[in-house]
Amino acid sequence: MRALLTRFVDDEAGATAIEYALVAGGISIVIVTVVGGIGSSLSGTFASVSTSLK
């Protein structure tokens, strides 16, 4: 039982997966923020073009 507990504590595979998940989560937050900003800017541009065509 002691060997099993020692092996469990020394195993770092789960820590690596958590690190990758945190990096992926951070990147996805940045992507959502950038796309949201570009969408707002693009919406304003289309509204401006639409009013100038009328």
Secondary structure, 3 states (H helix, E strand, C coil): CHHHHHHHHHCCHHHHHHHHHHHHHHHHHHHHHHHHHHHHHHHHHHHHHHHHHC
